[in-house]
Amino acid sequence: MITDLSSLKPEKLWKHFSAILTIPHGSGNEKALASHILNLAKKWNLETLQDKVGNVMVRKPASPGKEKAPGVVLQAHLDMVCEKNSDVQHDFLKDPIQAYIEGDWVKARGTTLGADNGIGVAACLAVLEDKSLLHGPLECLFTVDEETGLTGAFKLKKDILKGKLLLNLDSEDEGTFTIGCAGGADSEINLLLERKRKKAKNCLLIKITGLRGGHSGLDINLGRGNALKSLARLLFRASAETRFEIISFNGGSKRNAIPREAWAVVAVEKDEERSLKNQLRKEFQALKFEYRVTEPDLTLDLRPIAESEFPLTVESQTRLINLILSLPHGVISMHPEIAGLVETSTNLAIVNTEGKQARIICSSRSSVMSALEAVRLVIRAVCQLAGVRVVQPEGYPAWTPNLKSELLQKMIEIYKNLFQKEPEVKAVHAGLECGIIGEKYPGMDMISFGPTIRNPHSPDERVQIGSVERFWNFLLETLIRLS
């Protein structure tokens, strides 16, 4: 297994990405990576700025003779999604990412790789470091907390950036230009639980694993399973035939990731245990058949577990399972004009039971803001029927495509000349910071592009090596032509 990335091209970009892998930088924990960038910029004698929320901006003067060229902003986010397989020992607060090369791909051992958006950050650093590159006035903006709330973009001040052209380096299909994205908003549900006064005995762990998960926007239309929905379905079916008491129900960890794993601890009488296991396995086989193509590794694990907690009352248990089953998940509608583009969707992302409450998070998206509010209205109505409290914070705006963009036309021409083929131009069903930045800087012309990354937000994340080199060459040529 090859773990040294230094042989990969472009060397400067991979050098910086390798350094990023050694610095923990999950959402909310970007301070060390931000300091790393500031230290490098200081070493290179470049102007820097860091705002109160943690965003970092680095300015690089134009190449001699290019001072009057339009200012360009390169933008990437510092944080990565921290997901790992349950059997992997990894502390995202201190352990480096263990990357390795397999064919034309760079992967990580049982964790997310952080190519989203580490490759974009590394590209910015490589551009800042290289004094031989030709470009106009340049700014590199590194934002924080993109993955869990777009906080950095939301808190970005309106007078930091001078450039009028923005190249967002956070797309995941090389040869594709993204010119629009969905808006999004969350629903935070709090279900109060009642528990029995007698502690449980003879407990069983019921665990759903092996699902592929993935990005809750980009992968929501691929027919992948939701571990929370699957587990709730198994328990609902089994409850019709067998008595048991739920002690806990948990699963999902990120608002923008389709849940890959979910588990429940239940108490069951000895004489009912066999029946419960049979019912669970029977329903699981039906589930396994339904997802035989999209989820070939779907697994059910049943095992005894030492537990001495208080189980839920019958009423709380019923409300919890019914609520999880009733909340919408998946594609709500497809775009009526752009083939293959999801217009509206929602992701049942997290369920966590602790003590006397269950916390449930749903993350919804749409390129039409009224449709986004409509799906959140459905969630609110379900919660009212269940008699539970839901809070729906303000979301983030969509980025409306501009097919007449001068920057878009110029970049299409550059790409065709460089690779002798047309790039794909599309909008995506995911939240990009461009929508928020565009609101703060009216008239900013923006394009998002990047290398090919597969299965972001999951431990199967990988980045294609050849695409990184093409992405880099195109970025350099674009900077030259825009100068």
C-alpha positions in Angstrom: 0.0 0.0 0.0 1.5 3.3 -1.1 1.0 6.0 1.5 3.5 8.6 0.3 1.8 11.2 -1.9 5.0 13.1 -2.8 5.3 11.4 -6.1 2.0 12.7 -7.4 1.6 15.7 -9.7 1.3 18.6 -9.3 3.9 18.3 -6.6 3.2 21.6 -4.9 -0.5 20.9 -4.5 0.0 17.4 -3.2 2.7 18.7 -0.8 0.2 21.0 0.8 -2.6 18.4 0.8 -0.3 16.0 2.6 0.4 18.6 5.3 -3.3 19.3 5.6 -3.9 15.6 6.3 -1.8 15.9 9.4 -3.8 18.8 10.9 -7.2 18.0 12.5 -9.8 20.3 10.9 -13.3 19.0 11.4 -16.1 21.5 11.4 -15.7 23.8 14.4 -12.1 22.7 14.8 -10.4 24.7 12.0 -8.2 26.9 14.3 -5.0 24.8 13.7 -5.3 24.7 10.0 -6.1 28.5 9.9 -2.9 29.1 11.9 -1.0 26.9 9.5 -2.1 29.0 6.6 -1.4 32.3 8.3 2.1 31.1 9.2 2.8 30.1 5.6 1.5 33.5 4.3 3.7 35.3 6.8 6.6 33.3 5.6 5.8 34.3 2.0 5.4 37.9 3.0 1.8 38.1 2.0 -1.0 40.3 3.4 -3.4 38.4 5.7 -6.6 39.0 7.6 -8.6 36.8 9.9 -12.0 37.8 11.1 -13.7 37.1 14.4 -15.4 33.9 13.2 -12.1 32.4 11.9 -12.2 33.0 8.2 -8.8 33.7 6.7 -8.1 35.9 3.7 -4.7 36.1 2.0 -3.8 38.7 -0.7 -1.1 38.1 -3.3 -0.1 41.1 -5.4 -0.5 40.9 -9.2 2.4 39.7 -11.4 4.4 42.6 -12.7 2.5 44.4 -15.5 -0.8 42.7 -14.5 -1.8 45.2 -11.8 -4.8 46.5 -13.7 -6.3 43.0 -14.5 -9.7 42.2 -12.8 -9.2 40.9 -9.2 -9.8 37.2 -8.7 -10.9 35.5 -5.5 -10.0 31.9 -5.0 -12.3 30.4 -2.4 -12.3 27.1 -0.4 -13.5 26.0 3.0 -11.2 24.8 5.8 -13.4 22.2 7.5 -13.9 18.6 6.6 -16.7 16.1 7.4 -15.5 13.7 10.1 -17.0 10.3 9.4 -15.5 6.9 10.2 -16.6 3.3 10.2 -17.6 2.1 13.6 -14.8 -0.5 13.7 -12.1 2.1 13.1 -10.1 3.7 15.9 -9.6 7.3 15.0 -9.8 10.5 17.0 -10.6 13.4 14.6 -9.4 15.9 17.2 -5.8 14.7 17.2 -5.2 11.9 14.7 -3.9 12.5 11.2 -5.8 11.1 8.3 -4.2 7.9 7.0 -4.2 8.4 3.2 -3.1 5.9 0.6 -2.9 5.5 -3.2 -4.9 2.8 -4.9 -4.7 2.9 -8.7 -5.7 6.4 -9.9 -7.3 7.3 -6.5 -6.3 8.6 -3.1 -8.3 7.2 -0.3 -8.3 7.1 3.5 -8.3 4.1 5.9 -11.8 3.8 7.2 -12.4 7.6 7.5 -13.3 10.5 5.4 -10.3 11.8 3.4 -11.1 15.5 3.5 -10.4 16.0 -0.2 -13.6 17.9 0.2 -12.4 20.7 0.5 -8.7 19.9 1.3 -7.7 19.8 -2.4 -9.2 23.2 -2.9 -7.3 24.6 0.1 -4.1 23.0 -1.1 -4.6 24.5 -4.6 -4.9 27.9 -3.1 -1.7 27.5 -1.0 0.2 26.2 -4.1 -0.9 29.3 -6.0 0.1 31.6 -3.2 3.5 30.0 -2.8 4.6 29.9 -6.4 6.2 33.2 -7.4 6.5 32.1 -11.1 2.8 32.0 -11.8 1.2 34.7 -13.9 -2.0 36.3 -12.5 -3.7 39.6 -11.7 -4.6 40.8 -8.2 -5.4 37.7 -6.2 -7.2 37.0 -3.0 -7.6 33.6 -1.4 -10.6 33.3 1.0 -10.6 30.3 3.4 -14.0 30.0 5.2 -14.9 28.0 8.3 -17.7 25.7 9.2 -19.0 25.2 5.7 -20.1 21.6 6.2 -22.3 22.1 9.3 -23.8 25.5 8.8 -22.0 27.7 6.3 -21.1 29.8 9.3 -18.0 31.4 7.8 -19.8 32.5 4.7 -22.8 33.8 6.7 -20.5 35.9 9.0 -18.2 37.1 6.2 -18.2 40.9 6.2 -19.2 42.8 3.1 -16.0 44.9 2.8 -13.2 42.2 2.9 -13.0 41.2 -0.7 -11.9 43.5 -3.5 -12.1 41.1 -6.5 -15.1 40.9 -8.7 -14.5 37.4 -10.1 -14.8 34.4 -7.7 -13.5 30.9 -8.4 -15.0 28.5 -5.8 -12.8 25.3 -5.7 -15.4 23.1 -4.0 -17.0 21.1 -6.8 -16.5 17.4 -7.3 -16.6 16.5 -11.0 -13.6 17.6 -13.0 -14.7 19.1 -16.3 -17.9 20.4 -14.8 -18.7 24.1 -14.1 -21.2 24.7 -11.4 -23.2 27.9 -11.8 -26.0 27.4 -9.3 -26.9 25.6 -6.1 -29.8 24.8 -3.8 -30.7 26.7 -0.7 -31.2 24.8 2.5 -32.5 24.9 6.1 -32.8 22.5 9.1 -35.6 21.4 11.3 -34.6 20.6 14.9 -37.1 18.4 16.7 -37.2 17.7 20.5 -39.3 14.8 21.6 -39.8 14.6 25.4 -39.5 11.0 26.6 -40.9 9.2 29.7 -39.2 6.3 31.2 -40.3 3.5 33.4 -39.0 3.4 37.0 -37.7 -0.2 36.8 -34.3 -0.8 35.2 -34.1 -3.1 32.2 -32.8 -6.6 32.1 -31.9 -9.0 29.3 -30.9 -6.3 26.8 -30.3 -6.7 23.1 -28.3 -4.4 20.7 -29.9 -4.1 17.3 -27.6 -2.4 14.8 -28.0 -1.5 11.1 -24.6 -1.0 9.3 -23.0 -1.3 5.9 -25.1 1.5 4.2 -23.2 3.7 1.8 -24.5 7.0 3.1 -23.0 9.9 1.2 -23.8 13.6 0.7 -27.4 14.4 1.5 -27.6 16.7 -1.5 -25.4 15.2 -4.2 -26.3 11.6 -3.4 -29.9 11.9 -2.3 -31.3 10.7 -5.7 -29.2 7.5 -5.8 -31.7 5.4 -4.0 -29.5 4.7 -1.0 -30.9 3.6 2.3 -31.3 5.6 5.4 -30.2 3.7 8.5 -32.6 5.5 10.8 -35.6 4.8 8.7 -34.5 1.2 8.3 -34.1 0.6 12.0 -37.4 2.2 12.9 -39.1 0.0 10.3 -37.7 -3.1 11.8 -38.7 -2.1 15.3 -42.2 -1.1 14.1 -42.8 -4.4 12.4 -41.4 -6.4 15.3 -43.6 -4.6 17.8 -46.7 -5.9 16.2 -45.7 -9.5 17.1 -43.4 -9.3 20.1 -43.2 -7.2 23.3 -40.0 -5.4 24.0 -38.9 -2.1 25.6 -36.7 0.5 23.9 -33.9 1.9 26.0 -32.1 4.0 23.4 -32.3 4.7 19.6 -29.4 6.5 18.0 -27.9 7.0 14.5 -26.5 9.6 12.0 -23.9 12.1 13.0 -23.9 14.9 10.4 -26.8 17.1 9.1 -25.5 16.9 5.5 -24.8 13.1 5.4 -27.2 10.3 4.7 -27.2 8.1 7.9 -25.1 5.0 7.3 -25.5 3.4 10.7 -28.2 3.3 13.4 -28.6 1.2 16.6 -31.1 0.6 19.3 -30.9 -1.1 22.7 -34.0 -2.9 23.8 -35.0 -5.1 26.7 -36.9 -8.3 26.0 -38.2 -11.1 28.2 -36.2 -14.4 27.8 -39.2 -16.2 26.4 -39.8 -13.4 23.8 -36.2 -13.0 22.7 -36.3 -15.7 20.0 -39.5 -14.3 18.5 -38.1 -10.8 18.4 -34.9 -11.9 16.7 -37.0 -13.9 14.1 -39.2 -10.9 13.4 -36.2 -8.5 13.0 -34.4 -10.9 10.7 -37.6 -11.5 8.6 -38.1 -7.8 8.0 -34.4 -7.3 7.4 -34.4 -9.8 4.6 -37.2 -7.8 2.9 -35.2 -4.7 3.4 -32.0 -6.4 2.1 -33.9 -7.4 -1.1 -35.3 -3.9 -1.7 -31.8 -2.5 -1.5 -30.0 -5.4 -3.2 -28.5 -3.1 -5.9 -27.9 0.2 -4.0 -26.9 -1.3 -0.6 -25.2 -4.7 -1.2 -23.4 -4.5 2.2 -26.4 -3.8 4.3 -26.0 -5.7 7.6 -28.0 -6.5 10.7 -26.2 -7.2 13.9 -28.0 -8.6 16.9 -26.1 -9.2 20.1 -26.7 -9.3 23.9 -25.5 -6.2 25.8 -25.1 -5.4 29.4 -27.5 -2.5 30.2 -29.1 -1.2 33.4 -30.9 1.9 32.2 -34.6 2.7 32.5 -36.6 1.8 29.3 -39.1 4.0 27.6 -42.8 3.8 28.5 -45.0 2.2 25.9 -46.4 5.6 24.8 -43.0 7.2 24.4 -41.7 4.2 22.5 -44.6 4.3 20.1 -44.3 8.1 19.6 -40.6 7.8 18.9 -40.8 5.1 16.3 -43.9 6.5 14.6 -42.3 9.9 14.4 -39.1 8.6 12.8 -41.1 6.6 10.3 -43.4 9.6 9.5 -40.8 12.2 8.9 -40.1 12.6 5.2 -36.8 11.6 3.7 -35.4 11.6 0.1 -36.3 13.3 -3.1 -39.5 15.4 -3.0 -39.4 16.8 -6.6 -37.1 16.9 -9.6 -36.3 20.2 -11.5 -38.9 20.7 -14.2 -36.3 22.3 -16.6 -32.9 20.8 -15.9 -32.8 17.1 -16.6 -31.5 14.9 -13.7 -31.4 17.8 -11.2 -33.2 17.3 -7.9 -35.2 20.4 -7.1 -36.3 19.6 -3.5 -35.3 17.0 -1.0 -35.0 16.4 2.7 -32.7 14.2 4.8 -33.6 12.6 8.1 -30.1 13.1 9.4 -29.7 12.5 13.1 -31.6 10.8 16.0 -30.2 10.8 19.5 -31.9 9.7 22.6 -30.5 10.6 25.9 -32.2 10.8 29.3 -35.7 12.2 28.9 -35.5 13.6 25.4 -34.9 12.6 21.8 -33.1 15.0 19.5 -34.0 14.7 15.8 -32.4 16.7 12.9 -33.8 17.0 9.4 -31.9 18.9 6.7 -33.9 20.1 3.7 -32.8 21.6 0.4 -34.4 23.2 -2.7 -33.4 25.5 -5.5 -36.9 27.1 -5.1 -37.2 28.8 -1.7 -41.0 28.4 -1.5 -40.6 24.7 -2.1 -38.0 24.6 0.6 -40.5 26.1 3.0 -43.2 23.8 1.8 -41.2 20.7 2.8 -40.4 22.2 6.1 -44.1 22.9 6.5 -44.7 19.1 6.1 -42.1 18.4 8.8 -43.8 20.9 11.1 -47.2 19.4 10.5 -45.9 15.9 11.3 -44.5 17.2 14.5 -47.8 18.9 15.4 -49.6 15.6 14.9 -47.0 13.9 17.1 -47.3 16.6 19.7 -43.6 17.5 19.7 -41.7 20.7 19.5 -39.8 21.7 16.3 -37.5 24.7 15.8 -36.8 25.7 12.2 -33.8 28.2 12.0 -33.3 30.5 9.0 -31.5 28.7 6.2 -29.2 29.8 3.5 -30.1 31.1 0.0 -29.9 29.4 -3.4 -27.5 30.5 -6.0 -29.4 31.4 -9.2 -27.6 30.2 -12.4 -26.5 32.9 -14.9 -26.0 31.4 -18.3 -25.0 34.8 -19.7 -22.1 35.2 -17.3 -19.0 36.7 -19.0 -16.7 34.6 -16.7 -18.6 31.4 -17.6 -18.2 32.1 -21.4 -14.4 32.8 -21.0 -13.8 29.7 -18.8 -15.7 27.5 -21.3 -13.4 28.8 -24.1 -10.3 28.2 -21.9 -11.4 24.7 -21.1 -12.1 23.8 -24.7 -8.7 25.2 -25.9 -6.9 23.3 -23.1 -8.6 19.9 -23.3 -10.3 19.9 -26.8 -13.7 19.2 -25.3 -16.7 21.0 -23.9 -17.1 21.3 -20.1 -20.4 20.4 -18.6 -22.3 23.3 -17.1 -24.8 22.5 -14.4 -26.4 23.5 -11.1 -26.2 21.2 -8.1 -28.5 20.1 -5.3 -26.1 21.0 -2.6 -25.3 24.1 -0.6 -22.4 26.1 -1.9 -21.1 29.2 -0.2 -21.5 31.1 -3.5 -25.1 31.8 -2.8 -24.3 33.6 0.5 -21.2 35.4 -0.9 -23.2 36.5 -3.9 -25.8 38.1 -1.6 -23.0 40.0 0.3 -21.2 41.1 -2.9 -23.8 41.9 -5.5 -22.5 41.6 -9.1 -19.7 39.1 -8.1 -19.3 36.8 -11.1 -18.8 33.2 -9.8 -18.0 29.7 -11.0 -17.4 26.6 -9.0 -15.1 23.8 -10.2 -12.8 21.1 -8.8 -11.3 17.7 -9.3 -13.3 14.4 -9.3 -14.2 13.4 -5.8 -16.4 10.4 -5.1 -18.5 9.6 -2.0 -17.7 12.8 0.0 -18.9 12.8 3.6 -18.4 9.1 3.9 -15.4 6.8 4.7 -15.6 5.7 1.0 -14.4 9.2 0.0 -11.7 9.2 -2.7 -10.2 11.7 -5.1 -9.0 10.9 -8.6 -5.3 11.6 -9.1 -5.4 12.4 -12.8 -8.3 14.8 -12.3 -6.4 16.8 -9.7 -3.6 17.5 -12.3 -6.2 18.5 -14.9 -7.9 20.7 -12.4 -4.6 22.4 -11.5 -3.6 23.0 -15.1 -7.0 24.5 -15.8 -6.8 26.7 -12.8 -3.4 28.1 -13.8 -4.5 28.7 -17.4 -7.6 30.5 -16.1 -5.6 32.8 -13.9 -3.3 33.6 -16.9 -6.2 34.3 -19.2 -8.1 36.4 -16.7 -5.0 38.6 -16.2 
